[in-house]
């Protein structure tokens, strides 16, 4: 390994070599911003040299090794570092060639820098820079002047070529000499070339050298690092074969999501969480990847990644799974952004694809998981999902053994710890009664699911005519104040954004402050949605009692029909407690609620903390309060000792039973 100083264009003008970007390298990714910096450096260097100030511009290092080539063809220099800069230089030269009017200068650039005159035939050696396979067609067509397809025009290769074309046109139109950009500009760019000789010196390993280098362009992503790791140690033919068969398939199947996919694949295989893939932790995840799959053959691992990418594409919505029901559930999970569960879902769908689950079983499991997630979103609970959801992959073996997969999935989810609990009906109803449902992020989606359950048809969320309608308007006018009576403002403040006062309509005009009688007519005749009629148009007036009545119906329908859970879980704590320390009102999720003394329903106490209630203005533990009440009633037991949870109920359910 001997570094040598060279001029960039001298390096590119050698007709005895062709530069190859190997398949393990990332695609060309430089943006317009980086191309602008490059062009500014060319212009600045040219300007200084034209004005008598002799300067050069250092363009970094180029690292490569020489691979074997067929007899009669130029030497094959495989780039380890510098491919982004070399490609950008070539695109600049192609754009310059295509803008120039001087035929001799056009031919000079093409023959000197873009094509190999000594290469035989019309093969890949004819073009001086052989791109990564996914960039090759568009780059080749640009150099050869062939037509560019619409899909190729989306490539950064083409976009940057057009960027240079446009900027060079402007430069020329302003009276500047394009030829000087070469002669006095880029011709003065110097580089350090480093040739590795891995056959001669074992320590000059391309893989180790590559990993130790700092990227001078965009930082390497997790996908880049993993691809390099899998391919770098293989011979050129095997690299190309595996890249074309597997890696290109992955990139086409989950475009722009490869790093996320690899992280979720790691979680799926390890059955444990890893940090989300960000630029700041790509190297950390890469290190974990190598440890996780140490000793596995690259071919087998790439084949597995390729297969799982097909499943991942279904999860992210880029492909169909083969089951309409499963695709519908996956779409709903995407709508509420349950990305933390992708590794678990990927493992589940893999087992389904391999025959471990029937389609209905896989769909039932996903449906239970959807209910679980939707109930949690309703309460605004997302804590610990990033750590807990990947661990659910460990439960797939239990699901495979279970006779009833749906029941088993409910049992699994109802035995998570409290912060990943399955919310019961008591907790969900209490939140729904008081929450600002209009400002709930998924308001339209939840209302649409109610409509779907009523009619078996869900409204299109992208339909611009689909609106969330306040039945009692957001701003009261005199007519509404008269209809609501003396407490109009209190009623409005309490219920305007309540779920009972909201509906969906499909109408192209705002109903706003129109009286209820006119709104009813629209709901009945023009809105086209059942949710805009049910428990609305059967009312003569729309006031607090009507809103509360519809609120109770909406909550019951949502929890019983749209997001149902097993009867035994509706009032029970659906989570496990590692260490039980007696009655906990926090665990029961009833702090700030009222509980009733079973022996006398007129006696109520307000729950005010984890262990205490308020009764007659005093703070009590439940067991002492129970004894006090029994003394007053003259029915105190011989022992005088009471387990308070046996004597009190919440919403008609004994506390001991809820526990």
BAMARLO-621868 format. One record per residue: x, y, z of N, C-alpha, C in turn; residue in one letter. Coordinates in steps of 0.2 Angstrom, whole numbers, plus 2048, in hexadecimal, padded with zeros to 3 digits. Layout:
N
XYZXYZXYZA ...
This chain:
659
8047FA800800800800804806800X 8058097FA80980F7F98058157F7X 80481A7FB8008207F88048247F3X 8018267EE80482A7E98008307E7X 8038367E67FF83B7E47FE83B7DCX 7F883D7DA7F683D7D37F18427D2X 7F18447CB7EB8497C97E58447C7X 7E08477C97D98437C87D88427C1X 7D98467BC7D88457B57DD8417B2X 7E38417B57E883C7B27E68357B4X 7E38347BA7E182E7BC7DC82B7B8X 7D78307B67D182E7B27D382D7ABX 7D88307A87DA8307A17DD82979FX 7DF8257A47E381F7A27DF81A79FX 7E08197987DC8147947DE80D796X 7E380C79A7E480579C7E18027A2X 7DC8077A57D98047AB7D18067AAX 7CD8027AE7C68047AE7C58037B6X 7C18087B87BF8097BF7B98057C0X 7B98007C57B37FD7C77B17FE7CEX 7AA8007CF7A78007D57A47FA7D7X 7A77F67DC7A57EF7DD79E7EF7E0X 79A7E97E07937E97E27927EA7E9X 7977E97ED7967EA7F57967F27F6X 7987F67F27987FD7F37918007F3X 7908057F67898087F678880B7EFX 78280D7EE7808107E87828177E8X 78281A7E27848217E277F8267E6X 78182A7EB77C82D7EF77E8357F0X 7838377EC78483E7ED77E8427EBX 77D8487EF77784C7ED7798527EAX 7748567E877585D7E477A8617E9X 7798617EF77D8657F47848637F3X 78685D7F378D85B7F279085C7EBX 78B85C7E678D85D7DF78F8657DFX 78B8697E278C8707E27938727E5X 79586F7EA79B8707ED7A186E7E9X 7A08687E57A58667E07A686B7DBX 7A086D7D87A08727D27A38797D5X 7A287B7DB7A58817DD7AC8807DEX 7AE87A7E07B68797E07B987A7D9X 7B68777D47B88777CD7B987E7CBX 7B38827CC7B38897CA7B888D7CDX 7B988C7D47BE8907D77C588F7D5X 7C68887D47CD8867D27CE8897CBX 7C98897C77CA88C7C07CB8937C0X 7C78977C47C889E7C47CF8A07C7X 7D189D7CC7D889F7CF7DD89E7CAX 7DD8987C67E28977C17E289B7BBX 7DC89D7B97DB8A27B47DE8A87B5X 7DD8AA7BC7E08B17BE7E78B17C1X 7EB8AC7BE7F28AC7C07F48A97C7X 7EF8A77CA7F18A47D17F189C7D0X 7F68997D07F78927CF7F588E7D5X 7EF88B7D57ED8877DA7EB8807D8X 7EB87C7DD7E88757DC7E38747E1X 7DF86F7E07DA86D7E57DA8657E7X 7DB8647ED7DC85D7F07D585A7F0X 7D48547EC7CE8517EC7CD84B7F0X 7D284A7F47D18447F97D583E7F6X 7D48387F97D78327F77D382D7F3X 7D68297EF7D38247EB7D681D7EDX 7D38197F07D58127F27D280D7EDX 7D78087EB7D48037E67D97FD7E7X 7D77F87E47DB7F27E37DA7EF7DCX 7DF7EC7D97DF7EA7D27DC7E37D2X 7D77E27CE7D47DB7CD7D67D87C6X 7D57D27C57D77CE7BF7D27D07BAX 7D47D17B47D07D37AE7D27CE7A8X 7CD7CD7A37CE7C979D7D47CC799X 7D77C87967DD7CA7927DB7CF78CX 7DE7D478C7DC7D97877D87DF789X 7D67DE78F7D27E37927D67E8797X 7D37EE7987D77F279D7D77EF7A4X 7DC7F17A87DC7EF7AF7D67F17B3X 7D47ED7B77CE7EE7BB7D07F17C2X 7CF7F77C37D07FA7CA7CA7FB7CEX 7C97F77D37C37F67D77C47FC7DDX 7BF8007DD7BF8067E17BD8047E8X 7C18057ED7BF8047F47BD80B7F8X 7C08107F67BE8177F87BF81C7F3X 7BA8207F27BA8257ED7B58257E7X 7B18207E87AC81E7E27A78247E1X 7A58287E77A082D7E67A38337E3X 7AA8347E47AD83A7E17AF8397DAX 7B18327D97B28317D27AC8317CDX 7A782E7D07A082E7CC79E8367CBX 79F83A7D079D8417CF7A18447CAX 7A78437CA7AC8467C57AA8437BEX 7A883D7BD7A683A7B77A083E7B4X 79B83E7B97958427B77968497B5X 79A84C7B879C8537B679F8537AFX 7A384E7AE7A784E7A77A284C7A2X 79D8487A379884679E79384C79DX 79184F7A278D8557A179185B79DX 79785C79E79B86179B79C85F793X 79D85879279D85678B797857788X 79185678B78B85778878985F787X 78C86378A78A86A78A78F86E785X 79586B78479A86E77F79886E778X 79987377479887376D79E871769X 7A487276C7AA8717687AA869768X 7AA8667627AA85F7607B085C763X 7B685F7617BC85C7637BD85C76BX 7BB86176E7BB8617767B685B778X 7B185B7757AC8567777AF84F777X 7B284E7717B584776F7BB846774X 7BF84B7767C484A77A7C2848781X 7BD84B7847BB84978A7B884278AX 7B48407857B183A7857B7834784X 7BC8357807C183077E7C6830784X 7C78367877CD83678C7CA834793X 7C48357957C283479C7BC83079DX 7B882F7977B282B7987B2824796X 7B68237907B681D78D7BD81A78CX 7BE81478C7C481178B7C580F784X 7CA8127807CB8117797CE80A778X 7D280877E7D580177D7D17FB77EX 7CB7FC7817C77F77837C47F377CX 7C47ED77C7C17E97777B97E9777X 7B67E97727AE7E87727AB7EE775X 7A47EC7777A07F277979E7F0781X 7A27EC7847A17EA78B7A27EF790X 7A17ED7967A17F279C7A87F579DX 7AD7F279A7B47F579A7B57FB796X 7B07FC7917B080178C7AF808790X 7AB8087957A980E7997AE80E79FX 7B18137A07B78137A57B58127ACX 7AF8147AE7AD8137B57A780E7B5X 7A88087B77A28037B879F8047BFX 7988067BE7948087C47928017C8X 7908037CE78C7FE7D27867FC7CDX 7847F67CE77F7F37C97787F77C9X 7767FA7CE7707FE7CE7708047CBX 7778077CA77880D7C777A80C7C0X 77C8067BE7808057B877C8077B2X 7768057B17728067AB77180E7AAX 7708127AF76F8197AE77581C7ACX 77B81A7B078181D7AE78481C7A7X 7838157A678581379F781817799X 77B81879A77681B795778822795X 77A82579A77C82C79A78382D796X 78782979878E82979478D82878DX 78982378B788821784783825780X 78082A78477B82E78177482A77FX 77382578376D821781767824785X 76182278375B82578675A82378EX 75882779275782679975082579BX 74E82079E74881E7A07458227A6X 73F8227A773C8277AC73E8247B3X 73F81E7B474281B7BA74981D7BBX 74D81D7B675481F7B67558267B8X 75082A7B67508317B77508337BFX 74D82E7C374D82F7CA75382D7CEX 75882B7CA75F8297CD76382F7CEX 76682F7D476B8347D57708357D0X 7728307CC7778317C77748357C2X 76E8347C076B8397BB76A8407BDX 7678407C37658477C676C84B7C7X 7718487C977784C7C977A84E7C2X 7798497BE77C84B7B77788517B4X 7718517B576D8577B376F85D7B7X 77085C7BD7728627C17798657BEX 77E8617BC7848647B97828677B3X 77E8647AF77C8667A877986D7A9X 77486E7AD7718757AE77687A7B1X 77A8787B677F87D7B878487F7B3X 78687A7AF78B87C7AA7888807A4X 78287F7A377E88379E77E88B7A0X 77C88C7A777C8927AA7838957AAX 7888917AB78F8947AB7918967A4X 78F89279F79189479878D89A796X 78789B7987828A07967858A7799X 7898A679E78B8AC7A27928AE79FX 7948AB79979A8AD7967A08AA798X 7A08A579C7A68A179E7A889C79AX 7AE89A79A7B18957967B188E799X 7AD8897967AC8837997B287F799X 7B68807937BD87C7937C187D798X 7C188379B7C68857A17C48827A7X 7BE87F7A87BC87C7AE7C08757AEX 7C18727A87C586C7A87CD86E7A8X 7CF8727A47D68747A37D98777A9X 7D587C7AC7D88807B27D487E7B8X 7CF87A7B87CB8787BE7CD8717C0X 7C986C7BD7C98657C07D08627BEX 7D38657B97DA8627B77DF8647BDX 7DD8687C17E286A7C77E08667CDX 7DB8627CD7D985E7D37DE8587D4X 7E18587DA7E58527DC7E284D7E0X 7E58477E07E28427E47E883E7E7X 7E783A7EC7EC8357EF7E982E7EDX 7ED82B7E97EA8247E77EE81F7ECX 7EA81A7EE7ED8157F27EB80E7EFX 7EF80A7ED7EE8047EA7EF7FE7EFX 7EA7FA7F07EB7F57F57ED7EF7F1X 7F17EA7F47F37E47F17F27DE7F6X 7EB7DD7F67E97D87FB7EC7D17FAX 7EE7CF7F37F17C97F27F87C87F4X 7FB7CE7F48027CE7F68037CF7FEX 7FF7D48017FF7D58087F87D480BX 7F87CF80F7F27CD8127EF7D2817X 7F37D78197F07DC81E7ED7E281AX 7ED7E28137EA7E780F7E37E480DX 7DF7E28127D97DF8117D47E580EX 7D17E58097CC7EA8077C77EB80CX 7C47E680F7BF7E78147C17EB81AX 7C77E981D7C97EC8227CB7F4821X 7CE7F581B7D07FB8197CA7FF818X 7C57FC8157BE8008147BB80281AX 7BB7FE81F7B77FF8257BB804829X 7C28058287C680A82C7C681182AX 7C38118237C38188207BD81C822X 7BE8238227B98278237B682981CX 7AF82981C7AC82A8167AC832815X 7AF83480E7AF83B80D7A983E80AX 7A483A80979D83C80679883B80CX 79283880978D83680E790830813X 78E83181979082B81D78D82581BX 79181F81C78E81981A78881781FX 78381481C77D81282077E80B822X 77A80982777A8028297797FD823X 7757FF81E7757FA81877B7FA814X 77F80081478580081078A7FB814X 78B7FC81A78F7F981E78E7F181EX 7887EF81F7867E881F7887E5818X 7867E98127877E680C78F7E580BX 7937EA80D79A7EA80C79C7E4810X 79A7E381679C7DD81A79B7D6817X 7957D68147937CF8117977CE80BX 7997D380779B7D28007A37D3800X 7A67D78047AD7D98037B27D3803X 7B17CE8077B57C88087B57C3802X 7B07C47FD7AF7BF7F87B27C17F2X 7B37BC7EE7B67BD7E77B27C17E3X 7B47C47DE7B07C97DA7AA7C67D7X 7AB7BF7D47A57BC7D17A07BB7D6X 7A17B87DC79D7B77E17997BD7E3X 79D7C37E479A7C97E67957CB7E1X 7967CB7DB7927CD7D678B7C97D6X 78C7C27D67877BD7D77827BF7DCX 7857BF7E27817C07E877D7C77E8X 7817CC7E677E7D37E67787D37E1X 7797D07DB7747D07D676E7CC7D8X 76F7C77DB76A7C27DD7667C47E3X 76A7C77E87677C87EF7667D07F1X 76C7D37F076C7DA7F37687DF7EFX 7697DE7E87657E27E475D7E17E5X 75C7DB7E67557D97E87527DD7EEX 7577DD7F37557E07FA7547E87F8X 7597EB7F57587F27F37527F47EFX 7507F07EB74A7F17E77447EF7EBX 7447EB7EF73E7E97F373C7ED7F9X 7417F07FC7407F58027447FB801X 7437FF7FB7478047F974780A7FFX 74D80D80074E81280574C80F80CX 74B80980D74A80681474E801816X 7548008127587FA81375B7FA81AX 75D80081D76080082375B7FE829X 75580182875080082D74E7F882DX 74E7F582774D7EE8267527EA829X 7587EC82875E7E882B75D7E8833X 75C7EE83675B7EE83D7557EA83FX 74F7EA83C74A7E683E74B7DE83DX 74F7DD8387517D68367557D383CX 75A7D883F75E7D684475A7D484AX 7557D984C7507D885174C7D1850X 74A7D084A7467CA84974A7C484AX 7517C48487557BE8497577BD851X 7597C385475B7C385B7567C2860X 7507C485E74A7C486274B7C9868X 74E7CE86674F7D486B7507DA868X 74F7E086C7507E68687577E9867X 7577ED86275E7F086075C7F885FX 7607FC86075E80385F75C805857X 75780985775580B85075B80E84CX 75B80C84576080E84176081583FX 76581984276782084176E82183EX 76F82683B77682783977B82783EX 77982984477E82A84A77F82384DX 77B81E84B77D81784E77E812849X 77F81384378080E83E78580A840X 78B80C84279180884378F804849X 78C80684E78A8028547867FC852X 7817FD84E77C7F884B7807F3847X 7857F68437897F283F78D7ED843X 7907EF8487947EB84C78F7E584FX 7897E78517847E28547837DD84FX 7827E08487807DB8437867D6842X 78C7D88427927D38417927CE847X 7917D084D7917CC85378B7C7852X 7857C985077F7C58507807C084BX 7837C18457837BC83F78A7BA83EX 78E7BA8437957B88427967B1841X 7997AF83C79A7A883A7957A5835X 7907A983378B7A782E78E7A9827X 78D7A582278F7A681B78B7AC818X 78F7B081578C7B68127867B480DX 7877AF8097827AD80477B7AB808X 77C7A780D7767A58117727AB814X 7767AF8177747B581A7707BA815X 7737BB8107707BF80B76A7BC808X 76A7B68077647B380575E7B480AX 7607B381075B7B48157587BB816X 75D7C081575B7C78157577C880FX 7587C58097547C680374D7C4804X 74C7BE8077467BB8087427BF80DX 7457C28137417C68187407CD815X 7437CF8107427D680D73B7D580AX 7397D08077337CF80472D7D0809X 72E7CD80F7297CE8147297D5817X 72F7D881772F7DF81A72C7E4815X 72C7E280F7297E780A7217E680BX 71E7E180D7177E080E7167E4815X 71A7E481A7197E88207197EF81FX 71D7F281B71E7F981A7197FB814X 7167F78117117F980C7137F9805X 7197F780371C7F77FD71A7F07F9X 7177EC7FC7157E57F870F7E27FCX 70C7DE7F87067DA7FB7087D37FEX 7057D18037077CB8077047C5804X 6FF7C68006FB7C07FD6F47BF801X 6F37C38076ED7C280B6EA7CA80BX 6E47CA8096E17D18096E07D3810X 6DE7CE8146DD7D081C6E37D281FX 6E87CE81E6EF7D08216F17D781FX 6F17D88186F37DF8166EF7E4819X 6E87E381A6E47E981D6E67EA824X 6E87E58286EA7E682F6F17E982FX 6F67E782A6FC7EA82A6FB7F2828X 6F77F48246F67FB8226F37FF828X 6EF7FC82C6ED7FF8326F3800837X 6F77FB8386FD7FC83C70180183AX 70280283370680783170380E832X 6FD80E8326F98158336FA81783AX 6FB81383F6FD815846704815847X 70881384271081484371280F848X 71180884771380384C71A800849X 71F8048477258028447297FE849X 7287FF85072C7FB85472A7F4854X 7247F28517227EB8517247E784BX 7287EB8467297E884072D7E1840X 7317E18457357DA8457317D5847X 72C7D684C7287D184E7237CF848X 7207D484571C7D283F7207CE83AX 7267D083972A7CD83372B7C5835X 72C7C483C72D7BD83E7277B983DX 7217BC83F71A7B983E7197B8837X 71A7BC8337187BB82C71D7B6828X 7237B682B7277B18287257AA82AX 7237A98307207A383271A7A182EX 7167A682D7107A58297117A3821X 7167A681E7187A481871B79D817X 71E79B81D72179481D71D78F820X 71679182171178C82271078A82AX 71378E82E71278D83570C790838X 7097948347027978366FE79782FX 6F77958306F279682B6F179E82AX 6EF7A08246EE7A78236E97AA828X 6E47A782A6DF7A982F6E27AA836X 6E77A58386EA7A683E6EF7AC83EX 6F37AD8396F77B28396F37B9839X 6EE7B98356EA7BF8356E77C083CX 6E47BB8406E27BC8466E77BE84BX 6ED7BC84B6F27BE84F6F37C684EX 6F47C88486F57CF8466EF7D3848X 6E97D08486E37D48496E37D6851X 6E57D18556E67D285C6EB7D785EX 6F17D685A6F67DB85B6F47E2859X 6F07E38546ED7E98526E87EC857X 6E47E885A6DF7EA85F6E47ED865X 6E97E98676ED7EB86D6F07F286BX 6F37F38656F67F98646F27FF863X 6EC7FE8606E78038606E4805867X 6E380086B6E18028726E6806875X 6ED8058746F28088776F380F874X 6F281086E6F281786B6EC81B86DX 6E781886E6E181C8716E381F878X 6E781B87C6E881E8826EF822882X 6F282287C6F882687B6FE82287EX 6FE81C87F70381888270881587CX 70E81787C71381387871981187BX 71A81388272081288672280A885X 72880988572C80388572A7FE87FX 72680187A7257FC87472B7FB870X 7307FF8707367FE86C73A7F986FX 7397F887573D7F28787397EC879X 7327ED87A72E7E787B72C7E3875X 72A7E786F7277E486A72C7DF866X 7337E08667377DB8637377D5867X 7367D586D7367D08727307CB870X 72B7CE86D7257C986C7277C4867X 72D7C586372F7BF85F7307B9862X 7327B98697337B386D72D7AF86EX 7277B386D7207B086F71D7AC869X 7217AC86371E7A985D71E7A285EX 72379F86172379886271C796866X 71A79A86B71479886F70E79986BX 70E79E86670879E86270879885DX 70D79685B70D79085670B78A85AX 70C789860709783864702784866X 70078A8666F978B8696F3789864X 6EE7868676E87848636E578A860X 6E378E8656E07958636E579A863X 6E779C85D6ED7A185C6EA7A885FX 6E47AA85E6E17B085F6E17B1867X 6DE7AC86A6DE7AC8726E57AC875X 6EA7A98726F07A98746F47AF874X 6F27B386E6F57B986D6F37BE872X 6EC7BE8736E97C28796ED7C187FX 6EE7BB8816F17B98876F87BB888X 6FC7BB8827037BE8827037C5883X 6FE7C98806FE7D08816FC7D2887X 6F77CE88A6F47D08916F97CE897X 6FF7CB8957047CA89A70A7CE899X 70A7D38967107D88967107DC89CX 7157DF89D7167E48A37117EA8A2X 7107ED8A870B7F28A870C7F88A2X 7127FA8A17137FF89C7127FD895X 7117F68947107F488D7097F088EX 7057F28926FE7EE8936F97EF88EX 6F57EA88E6EF7EA8896EA7EE88DX 6E87F488B6E37F888F6DC7F588FX 6D97F48956D37F18966CD7F6894X 6C77F48956C17F88936C07FE898X 6C27FD89E6C18028A36C68088A2X 6CC8068A16D180C8A06CF80F899X 6CE80B8946CC80F88D6C681388DX 6C18108916BB8148916BC81B895X 6BF81A89A6C082089F6C482689BX 6C98248976CD8288926C882B88DX 6C482788A6C08298846BA82E887X 6B882D88D6B383288F6B5839890X 6BB83A8916BE8418926C384388DX 6C583F8896CB8428856C884687FX 6CD84B87D6CB84F8776CC84A871X 6C784786F6C88428696C9846863X 6C784C8626C884F85C6CF85085AX 6D38528606DA85385F6DE84D85FX 6DB8478606DE8408606E183F859X 6E883D8596EB83D8536E883884EX 6E48338506E182E84C6DA82E84CX 6D783484D6D083584E6CC833848X 6CE8358426CB83383C6CB82B83BX 6D182983C6D282183B6CD81D840X 6CD81F8466C881C84B6C181C849X 6BF8228476B88238456B781F83EX 6BC81F83A6BB81B8346BA814835X 6BD81183A6BD80A83C6B680983FX 6B380D8436AC80D8456A780C83FX 6A881183A6A48108346A580A830X 6AB8078306AC80182D6A97FB830X 6A97FB8376A57F683B69E7F683AX 69B7FC8396947FD8386927FB831X 6967FC82C6947FC8256997F7821X 69E7F48246A37F08206A77F481BX 6A77FA81B6AA7FE8166AE80481AX 6B48058196B880A81D6B9810818X 6B781681A6B881C8166BF81D814X 6C181F80E6C782180C6CA827810X 6D08268136D382B8176D5831813X 6D783080D6D98358096D4839805X 6CD8378066C883A8036C7841806X 6C88468026C884D8046C184F807X 6BC84C8056B584D8076B484A80EX 6B88468106B78428166B984781CX 6B58498206B684E8266B484B82CX 6B884E8316B684D8386B185283AX 6AB85183C6A685683D6A4856844X 6A485C8476A185E84E69A85F84DX 69685B85068F85B85068D862853X 68E86285A68E86985D69486D85BX 69387285769987585469F878859X 6A48798566AA87B8596A988285CX 6A58868596A488D85C69C88D85CX 69988F862692890862690896860X 68A89685C68689C85A68089D85FX 67C8A285E6768A386267189D862X 67089B85C66B89585B66E88F860X 67488E85F67688886367688986BX 67888F86C677891874670891876X 66B89387266489287466288B875X 66588787066387F87066687C876X 66C87E87867087B87E66E87D885X 66B88388566888688B66D88A88FX 66C88B89667088F89A67788D89BX 67888689B67F88389C683882895X 68188689068388588968B885889X 68E88A88C69588A88C699885890X 69688289569987D899698876895X 69287589269186F88E69686F888X 69787588569B87687F6A2874881X 6A58778866AC8768886AD86F88AX 6A886C88D6A986588F6A986088AX 6A48618856A385C8806A485D879X 6A78638776A78658706AC86086CX 6B185E8706B685986C6B685286FX 6B08518726AF84A8756AD84586FX 6AF83F8706AE83A86A6A683A869X 6A283B86E69B83B86C698841868X 69C84686769A84C86369D84C85DX 6A184685B6A58468556A2841850X 6A284284A6A083D8456A483E83EX 6A483A83A6A783B8336A183C82EX 6A284182A69E8428246A284381EX 69E8418196A184281269D84780FX 6A084D80F69C85380D6A085880AX 69F85C8056A38618026A2868805X 69E86980A69D86F80D69D86F814X 6A08748176A087481F699875822X 69787182769087282A69187782FX 69787883269887D83769387E83DX 69088483D68B885842684884841X 68388183B67C88083967887C83FX 67287D84066E87A84566E873844X 66C86F84A66D86884A667865845X 66286884465D86684065F866838X 66386B83666686B83066C86682FX 670865834675860834672859833X 66D85883766A85183766884F830X 66585482C663853825669851821X 66E85582267485381E67784C820X 67784B82667A84482867683E826X 66F84082566A83A82366A83981CX 66B83F81866A83E81167083F80DX 67584380F67B84480A68284280DX 68384181368983F81668C838813X 68783481368982D81068C829815X 68C82A81B69082682068B824826X 68B81E82868781B82D68981F834X 68F82083569182383B68E82A83CX 68C82D837689834837682833839X 67F82D83967882C83A677829841X 67B82484367A82084967B82484FX 67582485367582785A67682F859X 67483185367483885266D83A84FX 66B83884966583A84665F838849X 65F83384E659831852658836858X 65C83B85865B84085E65784685BX 65384985F65084F85D65485585FX 65885586465C85A866663857867X 66885C86766F85A86867285E86EX 67285B87467485E87A67985A87DX 67A85B88467F85788867D850889X 67684F88A67384888B674844884X 67384787E67384487867B842877X 67F84787868684687768984087CX 68784088268983B887686834885X 68083488267D82E88068182B87AX 68282F87568682D87068D82B872X 69082F87669782D87969782687BX 69282488069281E88269281887DX 68D81A87868D81587369381486FX 69681A86D69D81A8696A281686DX 6A38178736A88148776A680C878X 6A080B87969F8038796A0800872X 69E80386D69F8018666A6800865X 6AA8058666B18058656B47FF868X 6B37FE86F6B67F98736B47F2872X 6AD7F28706AA7EB8706AA7E8869X 6AA7ED8646A97EB85D6B07EC859X 6B37F285A6B87F48556BF7F1858X 6C07F285F6C67F08626C47EB868X 6C17E58676BF7E186C6C47DD86FX 6C47DB8756C97D78796C47D287DX 6C77CC87F6C37C78826C07CA888X 6BA7C78896B67C988F6B97C9896X 6BD7C48976C17C489D6C67C989EX 6C87CC8986CD7D28996CA7D9899X 6C47D98986C17E08976C27E489EX 6C27E18A36C27E58AA6C87E38AEX 6CC7DE8AB6D27DB8AF6D87DF8ADX 6DD7DF8B26E37E28B06E77DE8ABX 6E87E08A56EB7DC8A06F27DD8A0X 6F67DC8A56FD7DC8A56FF7D88ABX 7067D78AB7097D38B170C7D88B5X 70D7D68BC7107DA8C17167D68C4X 71C7D88C37217D38C57217D28CDX 71F7D78D171F7D68D87197D98DBX 7147D58DD70D7D88DF70E7DA8E6X 70C7E08E870C7E38EF7057E58F1X 7007E18F06F97E28F26F67E78EDX 6F07EA8EF6EC7EE8EB6F07F48E9X 6EF7F58E26F27FB8DF6ED7FF8DBX 6EB8058DD6E68088D86EA80B8D2X 6F080C8D26F480E8CC6F48088C7X 6F58028CA6F57FC8C56EE7FB8C3X 6E97FC8C76E27FB8C56E08018C0X 6E48068BF6E280C8BB6DC80F8BCX 6DB8108C36D58148C56D681A8C9X 6DC81C8CA6DD8228CD6D98288CBX 6D682C8CF6D18328CD6CA82F8CCX 6C98298CC6C28268CB6BF8258D2X 6B88238D26B58228D86B381A8D8X 6B48188DE6B28118E06AC8108E4X 6A880B8E46A280A8E86A28058EDX 6A08068F369F8018F869A7FC8F6X 69B7F68F66977F18F36907F08F7X 6917F18FE68C7F09036877F5903X 6897FB9016858019006878068FAX 6848058F56868098EF6868108EFX 6838138F568381A8F668981C8F9X 68E8188FB69481A8FE6998198F8X 69D81F8F76A281F8F26A88228F4X 6AE8208F26B48238F46B88258EDX 6BC82A8ED6C082C8E86C782A8E8X 6C98268E36D08248E36D582A8E2X 6DA82B8E76DE8318E66E682F8E5X 6E78298E76EF8278E66EF8208E5X 6F581D8E56F68168E46F38128E9X 6F28148EF6F08108F56EA8138F9X 6E88198F76E481D8FB6DE81F8F7X 6D88208FB6D28238F96D08298FDX 6CC82D8FB6C98338FF6C2831900X 6C08329076B98319096B783590EX 6B283990D6B083E9126B6843914X 6B984590F6BF84A9106C5847913X 6C58419146CB83E9176CF839913X 6D58389146D98339106D982C914X 6D78279106D78209136DA81B90FX 6DD8169126DF81090F6D880C90EX 6D88079096D18049086CF80090DX 6D47FC9106D27F79156CF7FA91CX 6D37FF91E6D08039246CA806923X 6C980991D6C280C91B6BD80791BX 6BE8019196B97FC9196B77FA920X 6BC7FA9246BB7F892B6B67FD92EX 6B880492D6B48099306AD80992EX 6AC8089276A58079256A1801928X 6A57FC9296A17F692C6A07F7933X 6A47FB9366A27FD93D69C80193EX 69C80693969680A93968F806937X 69080193368A7FD9316897F8937X 68D7F793C68C7F294168D7EB93FX 6917EA9396927E493769A7E2937X 69E7E593B6A57E393B6A67DC93DX 6AB7D993A6AD7D293B6B07D1941X 6B07CB9436B37C994A6BB7CB94AX 6BE7CA9446C57CC9446C67D3943X 6C17D69406C27DE93F6C77DF939X 6C97DA9356CE7DB9306CA7DA929X 6CB7DE9246C87DE91E6CD7DF918X 6CC7DB9136D07DC90D6CB7E1909X 6CD7E79086C97EC9056C77EB8FEX 6CB7E88FA6C97E68F36C37E28F2X 6C17DE8F86BC7DA8F76B57DD8F8X 6B57E38FB6AF7E78FD6AE7ED8F9X 6B27EE8F46B17F48EF6B17F28E8X 6AD7F68E46AD7F58DD6AE7FB8D9X 6B07FA8D36B17FF8CE6AD7FE8C8X 6A98028C66A58018C06A17FA8C0X 69F7F88C669B7F28C669F7EC8C7X 6A67ED8C86AB7E78C86AE7E78CEX 6AE7E28D26B27E28D96B97E38D8X 6BC7E78DC6C37E88DB6C87E28DBX 6C67DD8E06CA7D78E06C97D38DAX 6C47D38D66C37D08D06C77D38CAX 6C77DA8CA6CB7DE8C66D37DC8C7X 6D47DB8CD6DB7DA8CE6DD7D38CBX 
